[in-house]
Structures are given as structure tokens and as C-alpha cells.
Amino acid sequence: MLLAASHIAERSVYVGGNTASTTGLTVSLTKEAGGEVGIEAGALVLADQGVCCIDEFDKMAKSNQD
């Protein structure tokens, strides 16, 4: 149901709660080919003024649910 809703909404992001963390929902760090570190927007940032569908929210760590 959430996956279908994320396809219908114009601006939406779908995330699985069992693999998401608080950090991953806001921002993530990636290592570039040259050894430099890059910052990428997380699901909540990408869904700004849209819908962020977090599936299996109950399977997230309790500390990440707050």
C-alpha cells in the first residue's frame, strides 16, 4: 500500500524501516573515487514538501523511531 502511494504522489520517497537509520533518513556520507567524502541527501530531505513512506516502521531500532 505504501509503495503504491509513493508511486502516485508527485514528490515521494519510499524507505524500508528495517534498513533505515536516523542518519540515513536525513543525510548520508559517501566515499568518492578519488578518496574524497561526499554528502548525499537522505529520504526526508528528498521528500521535502512531499511524502516520505517508511515501511516496517516497527522494525526500526527504538532509538531511531523517536
Buried (B, 14 or more C-beta within 10 A) or exposed (E): EBEEEBEEBEEBBBBBBEEBBBEBBEEBEEEEEEEEEEEEEBBBEBBEEEBBBBBEBEEBEEEBEE
